[in-house]
Amino acid sequence: MNYIKYIGVDDLDIDLFESQYIVPEGMSYNSYLIEDEKIAIMDTADRRKGDEWKANLTAALAGRKPAYLVAHHMEPDHASLIAEVLEAYPELQLVCSAQALKMLPNFWHGFPFDGRVITVKEGDTLSLGSHTLHFIAAPMVHWPEVIMSYEDKEKVLFAADGFGKFGALVNETDDWACEARRYYFNICGKYGVQVQNVLKKAAALDIQAICPLHGPVLEGEAMKEAIRLYDIWSRYEPESEGVLVAYASIHGGTAKAAERLGELLREKGAKKVVVSDLSRDDMAEVIEDAFRYPNIVVAAASYDGGVFPVMHDFLYHLQIKNYQKRRFGIVENGSWAPSAGRVMKEMIEAMKDCEIVEPMVTIRSRMKPADEAQLALLADNLLN
């Protein structure tokens, strides 16, 4: 990528991305500069790091004037500096989708965008000189206005939020998939059909590198592996063999049952068992594991005639992320009137192509020998 410069920034101060996802390794806000007869800026950055980004842009330009600012995605972590850039460079043209054009007043009410915007759609091109951008519509990956662009000389796909991951670049490791998986299922997970549509378009291109808006540039075998995983993830297929046991326990009785079920699954040959406490573990990571494995057990205490709230929240998260094609086991606990199983069953039945594996195990306060026998039967049926 001789003519493409990275001008993005790391954010090591952020604690919650989108005010909900913990990011102990920070975030990167990626932006690029294409140098040619006409210089193109590819996205901006989050206002949190606006001064750093503008300094990077100024240094990369070295006194030259950019012709275009391409906005692939209007979310503020990538687009919040658009108006400032347009003010700084009066001859600059903003390039975005028609849907993005409609969104501009939402973020910059009263800003004079008239005459400063070029709208592009699927199949449109923009010549920079020896480099040409080919625009690819990517609606709902993961906002409706999203476009991607393919630069045909360097053979680079600018993928917007696609192929992104949590973590600042300064903290990047070789294990791209770990935080990319958590990012994908929590950010883009609902939109598998739309991701598949983009993958089909990308398959027709000679792509040598993918430049996402978060995370490292992907090339070579790393890029091929990322595309392979995106294909699996966006088809809602399990990635690895294993079982997730997610529990919501009030006084420890449900936790003991969940932990014992985990032991039984391991004893019976499960290749991987993850036991997660929904009250304490990172919800986004548990959702990641729910998508990763083909089998999931939900174990929860009854609460106010329903289910303990953290379990309801977990299943609600799965519903809104279009969770499907999985096998569920259910374990409920109730001291006098167990109700958790009914609520969990109803929420699971609202999901697409999800099977409930018998038996549903009911525990009264604390696990007893008969309960353990039922847990063993559930383990057998989940693994067969």
Backbone hydrogen bonds in HBPLUS format (Angstrom, degrees):
<---DONOR---> <-ACCEPTOR-->    atom                        ^
c    i                          cat <-CA-CA->   ^        H-A-AA   ^      H-
h    n   atom  resd res      DA  || num        DHA   H-A  angle D-A-AA Bond
n    s   type  num  typ     dist DA aas  dist angle  dist       angle   num
A0004-ILE N   A0001-MET O   3.31 MM   3  5.30 163.7  2.34 104.2 109.0     1
A0035-GLU N   A0003-TYR O   2.87 MM  32  5.27 169.6  1.88 160.6 163.7     2
A0005-LYS N   A0033-LEU O   2.82 MM  28  5.04 164.4  1.84 148.7 152.6     3
A0033-LEU N   A0005-LYS O   2.78 MM  28  5.04 151.2  1.87 144.8 153.0     4
A0007-ILE N   A0031-SER O   2.84 MM  24  5.31 171.6  1.85 139.9 141.5     5
A0009-VAL N   A0029-TYR O   3.05 MM  20  5.44 153.6  2.13 140.5 144.8     6
A0029-TYR N   A0009-VAL O   2.84 MM  20  5.44 170.6  1.85 169.6 172.8     7
A0011-ASP N   A0027-MET O   2.69 MM  16  5.16 156.6  1.74 168.4 167.6     8
A0027-MET N   A0011-ASP O   3.00 MM  16  5.16 152.0  2.08 136.0 145.0     9
A0023-VAL N   A0015-ASP O   3.30 MM   8  5.84 153.2  2.37 140.9 142.0    10
A0017-PHE N   A0021-TYR O   2.76 MM   4  5.01 157.8  1.81 152.3 147.0    11
A0020-GLN N   A0017-PHE O   3.10 MM   3  5.97 172.2  2.11 124.9 126.7    12
A0021-TYR N   A0017-PHE O   3.02 MM   4  5.01 171.5  2.03 148.2 149.5    13
A0026-GLY N   A0023-VAL O   2.90 MM   3  5.14 160.4  1.93 119.6 120.2    14
A0168-ALA N   A0025-GLU O   2.78 MM 143  5.96 169.3  1.79 138.8 136.8    15
A0167-GLY N   A0026-GLY O   2.93 MM 141  4.70 124.3  2.25 145.1 142.9    16
A0030-ASN N   A0213-LEU O   2.91 MM 183  4.61 172.0  1.92 137.2 134.9    17
A0032-TYR N   A0042-MET O   3.22 MM  10  4.96 157.0  2.28 126.4 133.2    18
A0042-MET N   A0032-TYR O   2.70 MM  10  4.96 173.4  1.70 159.8 157.7    19
A0034-ILE N   A0040-ALA O   2.87 MM   6  5.18 167.6  1.89 155.8 159.6    20
A0040-ALA N   A0034-ILE O   3.13 MM   6  5.18 157.7  2.18 142.7 148.8    21
A0038-LYS N   A0128-LEU O   2.94 MM  90  4.84 151.2  2.03 151.8 150.2    22
A0067-ALA N   A0039-ILE O   2.83 MM  28  5.36 152.6  1.90 138.9 147.8    23
A0068-TYR N   A0039-ILE O   3.16 MM  29  6.53 163.3  2.19 154.3 156.5    24
A0041-ILE N   A0068-TYR O   2.83 MM  27  6.15 166.2  1.85 148.2 151.2    25
A0070-VAL N   A0041-ILE O   2.76 MM  29  6.08 161.7  1.79 173.3 179.0    26
A0043-ASP N   A0070-VAL O   2.81 MM  27  5.69 138.6  1.98 149.9 163.5    27
A0044-THR N   A0078-HIS O   2.92 MM  34  5.22 145.1  2.04 168.8 168.0    28
A0049-LYS N   A0046-ASP O   2.97 MM   3  5.79 152.5  2.04 123.4 128.8    29
A0050-GLY N   A0047-ARG O   3.05 MM   3  4.50 163.5  2.07 109.5 105.9    30
A0053-TRP N   A0049-LYS O   3.00 MM   4  6.26 161.5  2.04 154.4 160.3    31
A0054-LYS N   A0050-GLY O   2.90 MM   4  6.07 166.6  1.91 155.0 158.4    32
A0055-ALA N   A0051-ASP O   3.04 MM   4  6.19 148.8  2.14 141.0 149.4    33
A0056-ASN N   A0052-GLU O   2.99 MM   4  6.29 152.3  2.06 146.5 154.0    34
A0057-LEU N   A0053-TRP O   2.87 MM   4  6.20 156.7  1.93 153.0 159.8    35
A0058-THR N   A0054-LYS O   2.95 MM   4  6.11 164.7  1.97 146.5 150.5    36
A0059-ALA N   A0055-ALA O   3.01 MM   4  6.17 160.5  2.05 146.6 151.9    37
A0060-ALA N   A0056-ASN O   2.98 MM   4  6.16 158.3  2.03 147.0 152.9    38
A0061-LEU N   A0057-LEU O   2.92 MM   4  6.11 155.7  1.98 153.7 160.3    39
A0062-ALA N   A0058-THR O   3.09 MM   4  6.23 147.5  2.20 143.6 151.6    40
A0064-ARG N   A0061-LEU O   2.97 MM   3  5.11 167.3  1.99 115.0 118.4    41
A0093-GLN N   A0067-ALA O   2.97 MM  26  6.25 159.4  2.02 140.1 145.3    42
A0069-LEU N   A0093-GLN O   2.89 MM  24  6.23 149.8  1.98 153.9 155.4    43
A0095-VAL N   A0069-LEU O   2.79 MM  26  5.93 168.2  1.81 149.2 150.2    44
A0071-ALA N   A0095-VAL O   2.85 MM  24  6.09 169.3  1.86 171.6 172.7    45
A0147-ILE N   A0072-HIS O   3.03 MM  75  4.98 159.7  2.07 140.0 146.2    46
A0078-HIS N   A0075-GLU O   2.88 MM   3  5.82 165.8  1.90 133.3 137.7    47
A0079-ALA N   A0075-GLU O   3.07 MM   4  5.95 144.6  2.20 140.6 148.9    48
A0080-SER N   A0076-PRO O   3.31 MM   4  4.61 144.5  2.44 123.2 120.1    49
A0082-ILE N   A0079-ALA O   3.18 MM   3  5.65 166.3  2.20 127.1 125.9    50
A0085-VAL N   A0081-LEU O   3.06 MM   4  6.32 155.2  2.12 155.6 162.4    51
A0086-LEU N   A0082-ILE O   2.99 MM   4  6.29 161.2  2.03 156.5 161.9    52
A0087-GLU N   A0083-ALA O   2.94 MM   4  6.16 151.2  2.03 147.1 155.0    53
A0088-ALA N   A0084-GLU O   2.95 MM   4  6.13 150.1  2.04 141.6 149.9    54
A0089-TYR N   A0085-VAL O   3.01 MM   4  6.18 142.5  2.15 147.4 156.2    55
A0092-LEU N   A0089-TYR O   2.94 MM   3  5.46 164.8  1.97 124.6 129.3    56
A0094-LEU N   A0116-ARG O   2.73 MM  22  6.01 167.7  1.75 170.7 167.3    57
A0118-ILE N   A0094-LEU O   2.71 MM  24  6.04 163.4  1.73 165.4 169.5    58
A0096-CYS N   A0118-ILE O   3.07 MM  22  6.52 156.6  2.13 156.4 163.1    59
A0120-VAL N   A0096-CYS O   2.88 MM  24  5.99 145.7  2.00 138.8 148.8    60
A0101-LEU N   A0097-SER O   3.00 MM   4  6.36 150.5  2.09 146.6 154.9    61
A0102-LYS N   A0098-ALA O   3.25 MM   4  6.60 148.7  2.36 141.9 148.5    62
A0103-MET N   A0100-ALA O   2.90 MM   3  4.99 129.2  2.16  98.3 113.1    63
A0104-LEU N   A0100-ALA O   3.14 MM   4  6.43 130.8  2.39 148.9 161.9    64
A0104-LEU N   A0101-LEU O   3.31 MM   3  5.38 141.5  2.47  98.7 108.6    65
A0106-ASN N   A0103-MET O   2.82 MM   3  5.31 137.7  2.00 115.5 128.6    66
A0107-PHE N   A0104-LEU O   3.11 MM   3  5.60 137.8  2.29 111.2 120.8    67
A0108-TRP N   A0104-LEU O   2.91 MM   4  6.04 160.3  1.95 157.4 163.9    68
A0111-PHE N   A0108-TRP O   3.09 MM   3  5.62 167.5  2.11 133.7 135.1    69
A0113-PHE N   A0111-PHE O   2.93 MM   2  5.90 122.1  2.27 115.8  99.3    70
A0116-ARG N   A0113-PHE O   2.85 MM   3  5.30 157.7  1.90 144.2 143.6    71
A0124-ASP N   A0121-LYS O   3.02 MM   3  5.65 167.3  2.04 140.1 142.8    72
A0123-GLY N   A0135-PHE O   3.03 MM  12  5.62 159.6  2.07 157.8 151.8    73
A0135-PHE N   A0124-ASP O   2.91 MM  11  5.51 174.3  1.91 164.5 166.0    74
A0126-LEU N   A0133-LEU O   2.86 MM   7  5.06 141.9  2.01 140.6 149.8    75
A0133-LEU N   A0126-LEU O   2.87 MM   7  5.06 169.2  1.88 145.3 145.4    76
A0128-LEU N   A0131-HIS O   2.74 MM   3  5.29 170.4  1.75 173.3 171.0    77
A0152-ASP N   A0132-THR O   3.24 MM  20  6.01 155.4  2.30 159.9 162.2    78
A0134-HIS N   A0150-TYR O   2.81 MM  16  5.02 153.1  1.89 137.6 146.8    79
A0150-TYR N   A0134-HIS O   2.81 MM  16  5.02 156.6  1.87 141.1 148.9    80
A0136-ILE N   A0148-MET O   2.84 MM  12  5.00 168.0  1.85 145.3 144.1    81
A0148-MET N   A0136-ILE O   2.81 MM  12  5.00 163.3  1.84 151.0 156.8    82
A0138-ALA N   A0146-VAL O   3.04 MM   8  5.25 156.3  2.09 143.0 139.8    83
A0140-MET N   A0143-TRP O   2.72 MM   3  4.31 143.0  1.85 113.1 118.3    84
A0149-SER N   A0158-PHE O   3.15 MM   9  5.20 157.9  2.20 137.4 144.3    85
A0158-PHE N   A0149-SER O   2.72 MM   9  5.20 172.3  1.73 170.3 170.6    86
A0151-GLU N   A0156-VAL O   2.82 MM   5  5.23 163.7  1.85 156.4 159.8    87
A0155-LYS N   A0151-GLU O   2.84 MM   4  5.42 120.4  2.20 136.1 153.1    88
A0156-VAL N   A0151-GLU O   3.13 MM   5  5.23 142.5  2.27 137.9 145.8    89
A0208-GLN N   A0155-LYS O   2.77 MM  53  5.41 173.4  1.77 154.4 156.8    90
A0157-LEU N   A0209-ALA O   2.93 MM  52  6.35 163.6  1.96 158.4 162.0    91
A0211-CYS N   A0157-LEU O   2.78 MM  54  6.05 168.6  1.79 158.4 162.1    92
A0159-ALA N   A0211-CYS O   3.07 MM  52  6.00 145.1  2.19 127.1 137.8    93
A0162-GLY N   A0159-ALA O   2.83 MM   3  5.17 137.5  2.01 148.6 144.9    94
A0213-LEU N   A0160-ALA O   2.87 MM  53  5.27 144.2  2.00 155.2 149.1    95
A0171-ASN N   A0168-ALA O   3.04 MM   3  5.43 147.9  2.14 107.6 117.2    96
A0172-GLU N   A0169-LEU O   3.06 MM   3  4.90 165.1  2.08 109.3 109.9    97
A0176-TRP N   A0174-ASP O   3.05 MM   2  5.76 132.0  2.28 104.0  90.5    98
A0180-ALA N   A0176-TRP O   3.15 MM   4  6.06 147.7  2.26 151.8 160.4    99
A0181-ARG N   A0177-ALA O   2.75 MM   4  5.56 152.3  1.83 146.1 150.5   100
A0182-ARG N   A0178-CYS O   3.37 MM   4  6.67 164.3  2.40 142.1 145.6   101
A0183-TYR N   A0179-GLU O   3.01 MM   4  6.00 154.6  2.07 134.2 141.8   102
A0184-TYR N   A0180-ALA O   2.79 MM   4  5.93 165.1  1.81 147.0 151.4   103
A0185-PHE N   A0181-ARG O   3.09 MM   4  6.26 172.2  2.09 161.6 159.8   104
A0186-ASN N   A0182-ARG O   3.31 MM   4  6.21 151.6  2.40 139.2 146.6   105
A0187-ILE N   A0183-TYR O   2.83 MM   4  5.71 148.1  1.93 153.8 162.0   106
A0188-CYS N   A0184-TYR O   2.73 MM   4  5.09 137.0  1.91 134.5 148.8   107
A0189-GLY N   A0184-TYR O   2.80 MM   5  5.71 114.9  2.22 151.1 151.9   108
A0191-TYR N   A0188-CYS O   2.87 MM   3  5.70 152.8  1.95 131.8 138.7   109
A0195-VAL N   A0191-TYR O   3.00 MM   4  6.28 154.9  2.06 152.6 160.3   110
A0196-GLN N   A0192-GLY O   2.89 MM   4  6.11 158.0  1.94 151.8 157.8   111
A0197-ASN N   A0193-VAL O   3.03 MM   4  6.35 149.6  2.13 144.0 152.1   112
A0198-VAL N   A0194-GLN O   3.18 MM   4  6.52 153.1  2.25 144.2 150.2   113
A0199-LEU N   A0195-VAL O   2.92 MM   4  6.21 158.2  1.97 152.9 159.4   114
A0200-LYS N   A0196-GLN O   3.02 MM   4  6.26 151.9  2.11 149.0 155.4   115
A0201-LYS N   A0197-ASN O   3.23 MM   4  6.55 152.5  2.31 140.9 147.8   116
A0202-ALA N   A0198-VAL O   2.85 MM   4  6.11 160.5  1.88 154.5 160.4   117
A0203-ALA N   A0199-LEU O   2.93 MM   4  6.07 143.0  2.07 142.6 151.7   118
A0204-ALA N   A0201-LYS O   3.19 MM   3  5.68 152.8  2.27 109.4 116.8   119
A0205-LEU N   A0202-ALA O   2.95 MM   3  5.33 164.9  1.97 117.2 121.3   120
A0210-ILE N   A0218-LEU O   2.88 MM   8  5.08 153.7  1.95 143.0 151.6   121
A0218-LEU N   A0210-ILE O   2.96 MM   8  5.08 163.0  1.98 148.6 151.8   122
A0223-MET N   A0219-GLU O   3.20 MM   4  4.73 151.9  2.29 105.8 109.5   123
A0224-LYS N   A0220-GLY O   3.13 MM   4  6.52 159.3  2.18 150.1 156.0   124
A0225-GLU N   A0221-GLU O   2.92 MM   4  6.11 157.8  1.97 150.0 155.5   125
A0226-ALA N   A0222-ALA O   3.02 MM   4  6.18 152.9  2.09 140.9 148.4   126
A0227-ILE N   A0223-MET O   2.98 MM   4  6.27 159.0  2.03 152.8 157.7   127
A0228-ARG N   A0224-LYS O   2.98 MM   4  6.20 154.6  2.04 143.9 151.3   128
A0229-LEU N   A0225-GLU O   2.95 MM   4  6.19 160.6  1.99 151.4 155.6   129
A0230-TYR N   A0226-ALA O   2.91 MM   4  6.11 157.9  1.96 147.8 154.4   130
A0231-ASP N   A0227-ILE O   3.03 MM   4  6.22 149.1  2.13 144.9 152.4   131
A0232-ILE N   A0228-ARG O   3.23 MM   4  6.57 155.2  2.29 144.7 150.6   132
A0233-TRP N   A0229-LEU O   2.79 MM   4  6.01 178.2  1.79 163.9 164.3   133
A0234-SER N   A0230-TYR O   2.91 MM   4  5.82 163.5  1.93 143.6 148.6   134
A0235-ARG N   A0232-ILE O   3.20 MM   3  5.36 145.1  2.33 101.8 111.9   135
A0237-GLU N   A0232-ILE O   3.24 MM   5  5.52 160.7  2.28 159.4 155.0   136
A0236-TYR N   A0233-TRP O   3.02 MM   3  5.14 158.3  2.07 107.3 112.8   137
A0239-GLU N   A0292-ARG O   2.93 MM  53  5.13 142.2  2.08 127.8 139.5   138
A0240-SER N   A0292-ARG O   3.12 MM  52  6.04 169.3  2.13 158.9 158.3   139
A0243-VAL N   A0272-LYS O   2.86 MM  29  6.28 147.7  1.96 148.2 157.7   140
A0274-VAL N   A0243-VAL O   2.95 MM  31  6.38 161.4  1.99 160.7 166.4   141
A0244-LEU N   A0295-ASN O   3.01 MM  51  6.40 160.0  2.05 144.3 147.8   142
A0297-VAL N   A0244-LEU O   2.71 MM  53  6.17 156.8  1.76 159.6 167.3   143
A0245-VAL N   A0274-VAL O   2.73 MM  29  6.05 167.9  1.75 166.9 168.7   144
A0276-SER N   A0245-VAL O   2.82 MM  31  6.22 162.0  1.85 157.6 162.6   145
A0246-ALA N   A0297-VAL O   2.83 MM  51  6.14 158.8  1.88 178.9 173.5   146
A0299-ALA N   A0246-ALA O   2.96 MM  53  6.27 162.5  1.99 154.7 158.2   147
A0247-TYR N   A0276-SER O   2.93 MM  29  6.29 169.2  1.95 173.3 175.7   148
A0278-LEU N   A0247-TYR O   2.91 MM  31  5.86 166.4  1.93 165.8 169.9   149
A0248-ALA N   A0299-ALA O   2.79 MM  51  6.30 144.8  1.91 152.2 163.8   150
A0301-ALA N   A0248-ALA O   3.07 MM  53  6.35 143.0  2.21 165.3 173.9   151
A0256-LYS N   A0252-GLY O   3.03 MM   4  6.21 155.9  2.09 146.6 151.5   152
A0257-ALA N   A0253-GLY O   3.23 MM   4  6.52 156.6  2.28 143.5 149.3   153
A0258-ALA N   A0254-THR O   2.92 MM   4  6.16 159.2  1.97 150.8 156.4   154
A0259-GLU N   A0255-ALA O   2.89 MM   4  6.10 162.8  1.92 153.5 158.1   155
A0260-ARG N   A0256-LYS O   2.93 MM   4  6.10 154.4  1.99 144.3 151.7   156
A0261-LEU N   A0257-ALA O   2.89 MM   4  6.10 155.5  1.95 146.9 153.8   157
A0262-GLY N   A0258-ALA O   2.95 MM   4  6.23 152.3  2.03 145.1 152.7   158
A0263-GLU N   A0259-GLU O   3.06 MM   4  6.40 151.8  2.14 143.6 150.5   159
A0264-LEU N   A0260-ARG O   2.91 MM   4  6.23 158.6  1.96 152.2 157.9   160
A0265-LEU N   A0261-LEU O   2.91 MM   4  6.15 158.3  1.95 152.3 157.7   161
A0266-ARG N   A0262-GLY O   3.09 MM   4  6.35 155.2  2.15 145.4 151.7   162
A0267-GLU N   A0263-GLU O   2.90 MM   4  6.16 161.7  1.93 152.1 157.6   163
A0268-LYS N   A0264-LEU O   2.96 MM   4  6.13 141.2  2.11 143.7 153.8   164
A0270-ALA N   A0265-LEU O   2.95 MM   5  5.50 163.9  1.97 154.5 150.7   165
A0269-GLY N   A0266-ARG O   3.05 MM   3  5.23 163.6  2.07 109.1 112.8   166
A0280-ARG N   A0277-ASP O   3.08 MM   3  5.56 147.7  2.19 112.1 120.8   167
A0281-ASP N   A0277-ASP O   2.75 MM   4  5.51 170.1  1.76 170.7 172.3   168
A0285-GLU N   A0282-ASP O   3.02 MM   3  5.36 125.6  2.33 104.7 118.4   169
A0286-VAL N   A0282-ASP O   3.09 MM   4  6.49 151.8  2.17 151.8 160.4   170
A0287-ILE N   A0283-MET O   2.93 MM   4  6.22 157.0  1.98 153.4 159.7   171
A0288-GLU N   A0284-ALA O   3.02 MM   4  6.24 152.3  2.10 137.7 145.4   172
A0289-ASP N   A0285-GLU O   3.01 MM   4  6.34 156.0  2.07 145.6 150.8   173
A0290-ALA N   A0286-VAL O   2.88 MM   4  6.16 148.2  1.98 145.8 155.4   174
A0291-PHE N   A0287-ILE O   3.13 MM   4  6.46 149.8  2.23 150.3 156.5   175
A0292-ARG N   A0288-GLU O   2.99 MM   4  6.19 137.5  2.18 139.1 152.1   176
A0293-TYR N   A0289-ASP O   3.22 MM   4  6.30 154.8  2.29 155.7 155.7   177
A0327-ARG N   A0294-PRO O   3.05 MM  33  6.39 164.8  2.08 161.4 166.3   178
A0296-ILE N   A0327-ARG O   2.90 MM  31  6.26 156.8  1.95 164.3 171.2   179
A0329-GLY N   A0296-ILE O   2.82 MM  33  6.29 142.8  1.96 142.4 151.2   180
A0298-VAL N   A0329-GLY O   2.94 MM  31  6.30 159.8  1.98 159.0 156.1   181
A0331-VAL N   A0298-VAL O   2.94 MM  33  6.22 159.6  1.98 152.0 151.5   182
A0300-ALA N   A0331-VAL O   2.95 MM  31  6.49 149.3  2.04 157.8 161.8   183
A0333-ASN N   A0300-ALA O   2.99 MM  33  6.18 132.3  2.22 150.7 149.4   184
A0308-PHE N   A0301-ALA O   2.97 MM   7  5.60 149.3  2.07 169.1 161.3   185
A0302-SER N   A0333-ASN O   2.75 MM  31  5.89 136.6  1.94 154.4 164.1   186
A0303-TYR N   A0306-GLY O   3.24 MM   3  5.13 157.5  2.30 100.4 104.9   187
A0306-GLY N   A0303-TYR O   2.79 MM   3  5.13 151.5  1.87 112.9 122.8   188
A0311-MET N   A0308-PHE O   2.93 MM   3  5.75 140.9  2.09 130.4 139.6   189
A0312-HIS N   A0308-PHE O   3.38 MM   4  6.68 156.2  2.44 142.2 149.0   190
A0313-ASP N   A0309-PRO O   2.86 MM   4  6.11 160.3  1.90 156.3 161.4   191
A0314-PHE N   A0310-VAL O   3.02 MM   4  6.16 151.9  2.10 135.2 142.5   192
A0315-LEU N   A0311-MET O   2.95 MM   4  6.21 171.6  1.96 160.6 160.7   193
A0316-TYR N   A0312-HIS O   2.87 MM   4  5.99 150.6  1.96 145.9 155.1   194
A0317-HIS N   A0313-ASP O   2.90 MM   4  6.13 153.9  1.96 146.4 153.0   195
A0318-LEU N   A0314-PHE O   3.05 MM   4  6.44 155.1  2.11 148.2 154.9   196
A0319-GLN N   A0315-LEU O   2.93 MM   4  6.20 156.8  1.98 145.6 152.0   197
A0320-ILE N   A0316-TYR O   3.01 MM   4  6.31 165.3  2.03 157.5 159.4   198
A0321-LYS N   A0317-HIS O   3.09 MM   4  6.23 129.8  2.36 140.3 153.1   199
A0321-LYS N   A0318-LEU O   3.20 MM   3  5.13 135.9  2.41  94.9 107.3   200
A0323-TYR N   A0318-LEU O   3.02 MM   5  5.20 162.0  2.06 154.8 153.7   201
A0322-ASN N   A0319-GLN O   3.07 MM   3  5.33 154.8  2.14 114.0 115.3   202
A0325-LYS N   A0352-LYS O   3.19 MM  27  6.70 145.1  2.31 141.7 151.9   203
A0355-GLU N   A0326-ARG O   2.98 MM  29  6.47 149.6  2.07 152.0 159.8   204
A0328-PHE N   A0355-GLU O   2.71 MM  27  6.04 166.9  1.73 168.1 172.9   205
A0357-VAL N   A0328-PHE O   2.66 MM  29  5.80 177.1  1.66 175.7 175.7   206
A0361-VAL N   A0330-ILE O   3.03 MM  31  6.42 155.3  2.09 158.4 155.2   207
A0332-GLU N   A0361-VAL O   2.81 MM  29  6.23 164.6  1.83 170.1 174.0   208
A0363-ILE N   A0332-GLU O   2.86 MM  31  6.18 159.9  1.90 149.9 156.6   209
A0334-GLY N   A0363-ILE O   3.00 MM  29  6.49 152.2  2.08 159.1 166.8   210
A0343-VAL N   A0339-SER O   3.38 MM   4  6.71 165.4  2.40 154.5 157.6   211
A0344-MET N   A0340-ALA O   2.91 MM   4  6.11 170.6  1.92 161.3 164.2   212
A0345-LYS N   A0341-GLY O   2.86 MM   4  5.91 161.2  1.90 149.8 155.6   213
A0346-GLU N   A0342-ARG O   3.03 MM   4  6.25 159.4  2.08 147.8 152.8   214
A0347-MET N   A0343-VAL O   3.06 MM   4  6.33 157.2  2.11 149.4 155.5   215
A0348-ILE N   A0344-MET O   2.90 MM   4  6.12 156.4  1.96 152.7 159.3   216
A0349-GLU N   A0345-LYS O   2.90 MM   4  6.05 159.5  1.94 151.4 157.1   217
A0350-ALA N   A0347-MET O   3.32 MM   3  5.31 143.2  2.47  94.0 104.1   218
A0351-MET N   A0348-ILE O   2.90 MM   3  5.36 161.7  1.93 115.1 121.3   219
A0366-ARG N   A0364-ARG O   2.75 MM   2  5.74 136.4  1.94 112.6  98.1   220
A0371-ASP N   A0368-LYS O   2.87 MM   3  5.14 122.5  2.20 107.1 122.7   221
A0372-GLU N   A0368-LYS O   3.03 MM   4  6.41 153.6  2.10 157.3 165.6   222
A0373-ALA N   A0369-PRO O   3.12 MM   4  6.47 150.6  2.21 146.4 153.8   223
A0374-GLN N   A0370-ALA O   3.18 MM   4  6.50 148.9  2.28 140.0 147.8   224
A0374-GLN N   A0371-ASP O   3.06 MM   3  5.04 116.3  2.48  93.6 109.1   225
A0375-LEU N   A0371-ASP O   2.85 MM   4  6.20 152.7  1.93 150.7 159.1   226
A0376-ALA N   A0372-GLU O   2.89 MM   4  6.14 151.2  1.97 146.1 153.7   227
A0377-LEU N   A0373-ALA O   3.05 MM   4  6.33 150.5  2.14 141.5 149.1   228
A0378-LEU N   A0374-GLN O   2.92 MM   4  6.20 157.5  1.97 148.8 154.9   229
A0379-ALA N   A0375-LEU O   2.88 MM   4  6.13 156.6  1.93 146.8 153.5   230
A0380-ASP N   A0376-ALA O   2.96 MM   4  6.24 158.8  2.01 146.9 152.1   231
A0381-ASN N   A0377-LEU O   2.99 MM   4  6.25 163.5  2.02 151.7 155.6   232
A0382-LEU N   A0378-LEU O   2.89 MM   4  6.11 147.1  2.00 149.3 158.3   233
A0383-LEU N   A0379-ALA O   3.15 MM   4  6.32 147.6  2.26 147.2 154.7   234
